Amino acid sequence: LLTGIDGFRAYYIVRDGDGATTISVFDDQAGADESTRLAAEWVAENLGDLGVAPPEVTSGPVIFSI
């Protein structure tokens, strides 16, 4: 789903103490917004019976990269 969105750059899943966190990287806010919309739609259609909480979305510019 995500690789077809304009401006897609990367997608990461990081395992943490509570489960996992995902990080999506896009060229602009429009791509990030579309990613959030598609992900919420996919979760509702495929995991709706599991009571998965809606995503907590945080966004901002990259200020350092190696």
N, C-alpha and C positions, 0 to 999 in steps of 0.2 A: 504493500500500500504506500509506504512512505517514499520509496525510491522513484515513484512516478510523479511526485509533487515537484513543481518548479522550484529550483533553488536548493534541493536536498543536497546535503554534504556528508552527513554521518549519523549513525544511530548506535547508541551504546546501552547495554543493560548492565547495571552494577548491582551485585548481590550485597544486601546489607542485613543488619540484625532483624529487621521487621519483614523481610522479603526481598524486594528488589526496587531499584529506581532506574528509570530510563532517561536518557539524555538524547535529544534530537538536535541536530545542527542544520540550520537553513541560512540561505543568503539574506533573507529579509523576514520581517514579521508576518507578512502575508502567507509565506510558506509554513511558518510555525503555527499560525492560526489554523490553516487547513489541516495540518498534521493532527492537531488537538481535536478538531471536529471529526476527522476520519477515525481516530483512535477511540473516541467516545462512542461513535456509532458501532465500531467493531466489537467493543467490549459489551455493549448493550445487546447486540445480536448473538454473540458467542458465549458470553459469561454471565448473562443477566441472572440466571438462576443461582449463581454463587454469591450474590450480594456484594460484588466488588464495588468499592467506593469510587466515586468520580475522581479523576486525576486532580492533583494539586499542581497547578501550572505556575512556573517561575520563568521569567525571561529577562534577557538583558544582553548587552553587547559583549563580545569577547574582548578582554583587555590584555591578555597575554597568551601566546601560543608558541610552542617550540616545534 
